[in-house]
Amino acid sequence: MKIGEVHDANRKIIGRTMLHFDAVESTNETAKELLESDVEEGLVVWADRQAAGRGRHGRAWASPLGGLYASFILRTKEAHAWLLGLLIGMPVVKALRHFGVFAGLKYPNDAVYQDRKIAGILSEGVYRHDVYHVIVGIGVNTNVDLDKLPADVQPKATTLKREVNLFVANEEFLDYLLNQVDDLYSRYRNTRIEFLLKDYRGQCTTIGKRVSGKEKLTGKAYDIATNGALVIIDDQGAKHDFFEGSLEILK
Ligand code: BTN
């Protein structure tokens, strides 16, 4: 059920209008449904919990009360959907740091603290009435006790509540996060994407590490290609572009 609607005229595109729900299946799905009506770019769907939160690779995203679940609608070139999903990892990490968790950015867009995931992003491209939209969904383990997450997730996850002694209301976190995403998106619209990718490369803590991409691909994460791929140099010295699949950071 919708429980509120917030307007912020100071934002340029993202988060000028935000719809707040108590519970939805998935904020990405609600955002997609809203595309059937004539919604503005940057509209945010925020929910206190999700009954069927989704992660990347078809995984579930546990969404208990206390966590932050939000999606927003962008209209971009189809060719930029993947890159935007990467770039939005930067404001997420920035917001976590602002509130006291010195998170890193694991390729492609996971926020991690001491090798434990604290936030994730699911970006999905959809056509509606011949117009391409990107739905970017962000999940942050804010005010969640670790034992509220599934048992198999707990060893690899952490939460803001666990790492920081200060209580941070989701509303406050989201407000800061949306300001950062809005700034990034206006840079995206006004500068060359290569500049933003350079920033991303500088912030991506996977670069320089030994990684295992998928079966048999083990090597050093070396660079971010202009198409957003992670460039891995394998032990034989061959370069590979890695996009999707689970990426493991080796010790
Ligand atoms: C990941 O696998 O790391 C991505 C997780 C994305 C979760 C968020 S929560 C808000 C939005 N709605 C969803 O169903 N998923 C995303």
Residues whose N, C-alpha, C, O or C-beta is under 5 A from the ligand:
A	BS01	BTN	S26 T27 N28 A52 G53 R54 G55 R56 W61 L68 Y69 A70 G120 I121 L122 G137 I138 G139
